[in-house]
Every structure is written in C-alpha cells, then in structure tokens.
Amino acid sequence: MKLALGESFGEQVAKFKACLQKFNRVHSLTNYDDLDAVVRDSLSGANFIPRYPRIACDIGSGAGFPGLFLALALPLCEWHLFEPNQKKAAFLTYAKVSLALANVKIHAERVQDGAKLRADLISSRALMSARSLIEICRGFYDENTTFLLYKGSGVEAEAEEFRKEFTSARCEIFSGENALKNRKFLVIKGVK
C-alpha cells in the first residue's frame, strides 16, 4: 500500500529525533549516523502491506524501528509495540507520549507473555528467524494476518526453510525502494 503522509509527519519525525537524542545522553539506545535513512527504511516496508490494517503488532520494537514510524504513517491502525527490554520500553513510552500517539500501546514484555489479540499485521525488524517469530506470536494471528519481516541478505535461505515447514503459507521476498542497503522484506500470509 502506498502511504500518504500527513503534513505533520516531518514535524513528528523531528520530535522523535529530539526524544532519541535526549534519551541517548543517559541510555545508549542506538548509534545510527543517519536517522533519516532508518526512518525511510521503516516506511519502505509499507509498500508490501496488502490492505490498511485495523490492528498491528511490532515485535521487538527496540527504539521504534519500524513500528513507531508505521504507527505515525498509519494513524487509524491500533499499534501494539512489544519490547521486553525495560530501558527500550521506557523510551518507547516516552516517545509515544511526546508524539501524542493515541494509536500506540507499549507492552514492556515478551510477545509470548502478552495478552492475546488478533492482528491484521505483524512486523519485526531483524529480530529472529521467521519460524521462531511465528512460534512466539501464536494467538496473535490467523490465516488472514500478514507478517512483514525486515530482513538482510540471508533471507533467501531462511525463506526456503520456512516454506518447507509451513507448506500452506505464502512467502515472498521483496527489495524496497528507500530501504537500507541489503534490506529485504519477507512477507508471509496464510499461516495457520
């Protein structure tokens, strides 16, 4: 799906950068040289979302990439960001409040320990193998859920292994415009 970013999107990104710089002075969360490139990378995955989701989960949200930026770009979607690291979850909460993101809920826990809900979209950025992610997300998806996984150069072998185990699921690999170098997107649908 193509994103139509609102007029305030740039302002929101600037506010996020200020939040991250402030938080990074005390707690070292990230060391990105070019945050704009990471934001573009986060947004580039939206090209592979088939329809506007009502409910979405981002697993292992870290400093908010991609979940926080997808939530900014898709404000009518209810986003659940799961981050078990308390320092990172505290930052996500700080950023959510600073950006006044009413559509975001921060879960300072592992997804497998969270209260179950059915998501239309589950995203994750280089957290673990697709198979492992599917396992820990049980109870959060059905056959209509789309998994949008931000991967690197080894995605072809990972997808091949996934297809052997989940024979009924559709698994496709894409390269994204404006994505970071070597970024691949693994899009999975039809997991039962």
Buried (B, 14 or more C-beta within 10 A) or exposed (E): EEBEEEEEBEEBBEBBEEBBEEBBEEEEBBEBEEBEBBBBBBBBBBBBBEEEBEBBBBBBBBBBBBBBBBBBBBEEBBBBBBBBBEBBBBBBBBBBEBBEBEBBBBBBBEBBEBEEEEBBBBBBBEBBBBEEBBEBBEEBBEEEBBBBBBBEEEBEEBBEEBBEEBEEBEBEBBEBEEBBEEBBBBBBBBBE
